[in-house]
Amino acid sequence: MTREFRLKSGERLLTMINKFSATEKVLFGILFVILTVSSATLALRVNRLFMIPIPAQGGSIIEGVVGLPRLINPVIAVSDVDRDIASLIYSGLLKNKNGSLTPDLAASYTVSDDGLTYTFTLKANARFHDGEQVTASDVAFTIEKIQDPAIQSPHRVDWKDTQVKVLNPAQIQFTLKQAYAPFINNFTIGIIPKHIWNNVDTNAFILSKYNIEPIGSGPYQLDNITQNSGGIPTTYSLIPFSGYVDGKAYISLINIEFFANETTAVEAIKNGTIDSLAAVSPGEALSIASGTSNTRVLSTPLPRIF
């Protein structure tokens, strides 16, 4: 048995339409189409206005860099290669995000009215890649190594006159001799694990294997190192660190390919061996832009004074 349901209002509308003349039916059809299109356009604009696009998880990227990793350690990193990889593997108390400083390992921080004392509270769930908790002692240890003249850290001048005091495992305090507003930017320095580096002698600090096999608390952790027959690293594979305090990183795999010079790196980007390449000279950038149709060349002014 089949039952049929009809809306009374719908039946009345059909009855009225059937009474229209041919011209009225055409006008009604045109107005109905206009109403439908207008409603769809308005709905689409409202959707674009209130919906926020969010990056999708997954995917991979092959990044090309000129040079070899030697000191992937935020305390002593000097080259662009070491600093770039260290920024992915290590995290600081604060980080730069969308042009402003936001908490990273820190849950909160305060600055005294006179601008001399900075007090940080760490996040309770902050962990290093080996599972050990990040504590105030790790932060103090990192700054002590930076201040040690024997280490010759490029950041020593930034922390030279800073007193560091561990208040408890989750709180640490920094005291300056005189107020300096830009000092807050120093807290983006990556924190190294004391339980690993405390066993490394100062004289051997620069020679430790943890400079090329780093363990940090950043969004990415080292998964694998590919070496050539001579033992020289050719590829670093990085994967998201599931315990990162600011959420899991979006890209599932980052392969960093190392090149001895810019010429071979540019050839790799041209033939599609790598997906991206940074810090290319202007001449090579023009060559890439004119030689490949599916490669974008981006440029930005650098805040440098010579």
C-alpha positions as CSV (number, residue, x, y, z in Angstrom):
1,M,0.0,0.0,0.0
2,T,1.5,3.3,-1.1
3,R,0.7,6.5,0.8
4,E,1.1,10.0,-0.8
5,F,1.5,13.1,1.3
6,R,0.9,16.6,-0.1
7,L,1.5,20.0,1.5
8,K,-1.7,22.1,1.4
9,S,0.2,25.3,0.9
10,G,2.1,23.7,-2.0
11,E,-1.2,22.7,-3.6
12,R,-2.5,26.2,-3.3
13,L,0.7,27.6,-4.9
14,L,0.4,25.3,-7.8
15,T,-3.2,26.2,-8.3
16,M,-2.3,29.9,-8.4
17,I,0.5,29.3,-10.9
18,N,-1.8,27.3,-13.1
19,K,-4.1,30.3,-13.3
20,F,-1.3,32.6,-14.5
21,S,-1.3,33.6,-18.1
22,A,1.6,32.6,-20.3
23,T,3.4,35.9,-19.8
24,E,2.9,35.8,-16.0
25,K,4.3,32.3,-15.9
26,V,7.4,33.5,-17.8
27,L,7.9,36.4,-15.5
28,F,7.3,34.2,-12.5
29,G,10.0,31.8,-13.7
30,I,12.5,34.6,-14.3
31,L,11.9,36.0,-10.8
32,F,12.2,32.6,-9.3
33,V,15.6,32.0,-11.0
34,I,16.8,35.4,-9.8
35,L,15.7,34.7,-6.3
36,T,17.5,31.3,-6.3
37,V,20.7,32.7,-7.6
38,S,20.7,35.7,-5.2
39,S,20.0,33.4,-2.3
40,A,22.9,31.1,-3.2
41,T,25.3,34.0,-3.8
42,L,24.3,35.6,-0.4
43,A,24.8,32.3,1.4
44,L,28.2,31.8,-0.2
45,R,29.3,35.3,0.8
46,V,28.2,34.8,4.4
47,N,29.9,31.4,4.4
48,R,33.2,33.0,3.3
49,L,32.8,35.8,5.8
50,F,32.4,33.6,8.9
51,M,34.3,30.4,7.9
52,I,38.0,30.3,8.8
53,P,40.2,28.1,6.6
54,I,42.3,25.6,8.6
55,P,45.4,23.7,7.3
56,A,44.9,20.0,6.7
57,Q,47.1,17.4,8.5
58,G,49.4,15.3,6.3
59,G,51.5,15.6,3.2
60,S,55.3,15.8,2.9
61,I,57.8,18.3,1.6
62,I,61.4,18.0,0.5
63,E,63.4,21.1,1.4
64,G,66.8,21.8,-0.2
65,V,69.5,23.6,1.8
66,V,73.1,24.5,0.8
67,G,75.6,23.3,3.4
68,L,75.9,20.5,6.0
69,P,74.5,20.2,9.5
70,R,77.2,20.5,12.2
71,L,75.8,22.2,15.2
72,I,72.0,21.7,15.4
73,N,72.0,23.2,18.9
74,P,70.4,26.6,19.7
75,V,73.2,27.4,22.1
76,I,76.0,27.3,19.5
77,A,74.3,27.2,16.1
78,V,75.9,29.7,13.7
79,S,75.1,28.6,10.1
80,D,71.6,29.1,8.5
81,V,71.4,25.3,8.1
82,D,71.9,24.6,11.8
83,R,69.6,27.4,12.9
84,D,66.8,26.4,10.5
85,I,66.8,22.8,11.7
86,A,67.2,23.8,15.3
87,S,64.1,26.0,15.1
88,L,62.0,22.9,14.1
89,I,63.5,20.6,16.7
90,Y,63.8,22.9,19.7
91,S,61.3,25.2,21.4
92,G,61.8,28.2,23.7
93,L,59.8,29.8,26.4
94,L,58.2,32.0,23.8
95,K,57.9,31.8,20.0
96,N,57.2,34.2,17.1
97,K,53.7,33.6,15.7
98,N,52.0,35.8,13.1
99,G,54.4,38.6,13.9
100,S,54.1,38.6,17.7
101,L,55.5,36.7,20.7
102,T,53.3,34.0,22.2
103,P,53.9,31.4,24.9
104,D,55.6,28.1,23.8
105,L,57.0,26.1,26.6
106,A,55.8,28.8,29.0
107,A,52.2,28.7,30.3
108,S,52.5,32.4,31.4
109,Y,54.9,35.1,32.4
110,T,55.1,38.4,34.2
111,V,57.4,41.4,33.9
112,S,58.0,43.6,37.0
113,D,56.9,47.3,36.8
114,D,60.6,48.4,36.7
115,G,61.2,46.1,33.7
116,L,64.1,44.3,35.5
117,T,62.5,40.9,36.5
118,Y,60.9,38.3,34.2
119,T,59.1,35.4,35.8
120,F,58.0,32.4,33.8
121,T,55.8,29.4,34.6
122,L,56.2,26.3,32.5
123,K,53.5,24.2,31.0
124,A,52.9,21.0,33.0
125,N,52.8,18.9,29.9
126,A,56.0,20.1,28.3
127,R,58.2,17.1,27.3
128,F,61.4,16.5,25.4
129,H,61.4,14.1,22.5
130,D,62.7,11.3,24.7
131,G,59.8,11.7,27.1
132,E,61.5,13.6,29.9
133,Q,59.7,16.6,31.3
134,V,60.9,20.1,30.6
135,T,61.7,21.8,33.9
136,A,63.0,25.2,35.1
137,S,66.4,23.5,35.6
138,D,66.6,22.8,31.8
139,V,66.0,26.5,31.1
140,A,68.6,27.6,33.7
141,F,71.1,25.1,32.3
142,T,70.6,26.3,28.8
143,I,71.2,30.0,29.8
144,E,74.3,28.9,31.9
145,K,75.8,27.3,28.8
146,I,75.1,30.4,26.8
147,Q,76.8,32.5,29.4
148,D,79.8,30.2,29.7
149,P,82.7,31.9,27.9
150,A,84.3,28.5,27.1
151,I,81.3,27.5,25.0
152,Q,81.6,30.7,22.9
153,S,77.9,30.9,22.2
154,P,76.8,33.6,19.6
155,H,74.0,34.5,22.1
156,R,76.3,35.2,25.0
157,V,76.1,39.0,24.7
158,D,72.3,38.8,24.9
159,W,72.5,37.1,28.4
160,K,75.7,38.5,29.7
161,D,74.3,40.5,32.7
162,T,71.3,38.3,33.4
163,Q,70.8,36.5,36.7
164,V,68.9,33.3,36.5
165,K,67.1,31.8,39.5
166,V,65.0,28.5,39.7
167,L,62.1,29.2,42.0
168,N,60.7,25.6,41.7
169,P,60.6,22.9,39.0
170,A,57.9,24.9,37.1
171,Q,59.0,28.5,37.7
172,I,62.1,30.4,36.8
173,Q,63.1,34.1,37.2
174,F,65.4,36.3,35.2
175,T,66.8,39.6,36.6
176,L,68.5,42.3,34.6
177,K,70.9,45.1,35.8
178,Q,68.9,47.6,33.8
179,A,65.7,47.6,31.9
180,Y,65.9,46.7,28.2
181,A,62.5,46.4,26.4
182,P,63.8,44.2,23.5
183,F,65.1,41.6,26.0
184,I,61.8,39.8,25.8
185,N,62.8,38.5,22.3
186,N,65.7,36.5,23.8
187,F,63.2,34.0,25.3
188,T,62.6,32.4,21.9
189,I,66.0,30.6,22.3
190,G,65.6,26.8,22.2
191,I,65.9,24.9,25.4
192,I,68.3,22.0,25.5
193,P,67.8,19.0,27.9
194,K,70.0,19.1,31.0
195,H,69.7,15.3,31.6
196,I,71.6,14.8,28.3
197,W,74.0,17.7,28.0
198,N,75.0,17.7,31.7
199,N,77.1,14.6,31.0
200,V,79.0,16.4,28.2
201,D,82.2,18.1,29.2
202,T,82.5,21.8,28.3
203,N,85.6,21.1,26.1
204,A,83.7,18.4,24.2
205,F,80.4,20.4,24.0
206,I,81.0,21.4,20.3
207,L,82.0,17.8,19.5
208,S,79.0,16.0,21.0
209,K,77.0,13.7,18.8
210,Y,73.8,15.4,20.0
211,N,74.8,18.4,17.9
212,I,73.9,16.3,14.8
213,E,71.4,13.9,16.5
214,P,69.5,16.6,18.4
215,I,66.8,15.9,21.0
216,G,64.6,18.9,21.8
217,S,61.0,19.7,22.6
218,G,59.9,21.4,19.4
219,P,57.2,20.5,16.9
220,Y,59.4,18.1,15.0
221,Q,61.7,15.3,16.0
222,L,64.5,13.5,14.2
223,D,63.3,10.3,12.6
224,N,66.2,9.2,10.3
225,I,69.5,10.4,8.9
226,T,70.7,9.2,5.5
227,Q,74.4,9.3,4.9
228,N,76.6,8.7,1.9
229,S,79.5,6.2,1.7
230,G,81.8,8.7,3.4
231,G,79.5,9.1,6.4
232,I,78.4,12.6,5.4
233,P,74.7,13.3,6.0
234,T,72.7,13.7,2.8
235,T,69.1,13.8,4.2
236,Y,67.4,14.5,7.6
237,S,63.9,13.2,8.0
238,L,61.7,15.0,10.5
239,I,58.3,13.8,11.8
240,P,55.8,15.6,14.0
241,F,56.4,15.3,17.8
242,S,53.1,14.0,19.2
243,G,54.0,15.5,22.7
244,Y,54.6,19.1,21.5
245,V,52.8,21.5,23.8
246,D,51.3,23.6,21.1
247,G,49.6,20.8,19.2
248,K,50.8,18.4,16.5
249,A,52.5,19.9,13.4
250,Y,50.6,19.7,10.2
251,I,53.1,18.4,7.7
252,S,53.6,14.6,8.3
253,L,57.1,14.4,6.9
254,I,59.9,16.9,6.2
255,N,62.9,15.7,4.3
256,I,65.8,18.1,4.3
257,E,68.3,17.5,1.5
258,F,71.8,18.9,1.8
259,F,73.8,20.2,-1.2
260,A,77.4,21.2,-1.4
261,N,76.8,24.3,-3.4
262,E,74.0,26.5,-4.8
263,T,74.5,25.2,-8.4
264,T,73.5,21.6,-7.5
265,A,70.7,22.8,-5.3
266,V,69.2,24.9,-8.1
267,E,69.5,22.0,-10.5
268,A,67.5,19.9,-8.0
269,I,64.7,22.4,-7.8
270,K,64.6,22.7,-11.6
271,N,64.3,19.0,-12.2
272,G,61.8,18.5,-9.4
273,T,64.1,16.5,-7.0
274,I,63.2,18.9,-4.2
275,D,60.1,21.0,-3.5
276,S,61.6,24.2,-2.2
277,L,64.9,26.0,-1.8
278,A,65.6,29.0,0.4
279,A,68.2,31.8,0.3
280,V,68.8,31.7,-3.5
281,S,71.0,34.4,-5.0
282,P,69.0,36.9,-7.2
283,G,70.6,35.6,-10.4
284,E,69.7,32.0,-9.7
285,A,66.2,33.1,-8.7
286,L,65.6,34.7,-12.1
287,S,67.0,31.5,-13.7
288,I,64.5,29.4,-11.8
289,A,61.6,31.7,-12.5
290,S,62.3,31.7,-16.3
291,G,63.1,28.0,-16.6
292,T,60.2,26.3,-14.8
293,S,56.5,27.0,-15.2
294,N,55.4,25.3,-12.0
295,T,57.8,26.9,-9.5
296,R,57.1,30.2,-7.6
297,V,59.9,32.5,-6.6
298,L,59.1,34.5,-3.5
299,S,61.2,37.5,-2.2
300,T,61.1,39.5,1.0
301,P,63.2,42.4,2.4
302,L,65.5,41.4,5.3
303,P,65.9,43.6,8.3
304,R,69.7,43.8,7.9
305,I,72.1,46.8,8.0
306,F,75.5,46.7,6.4
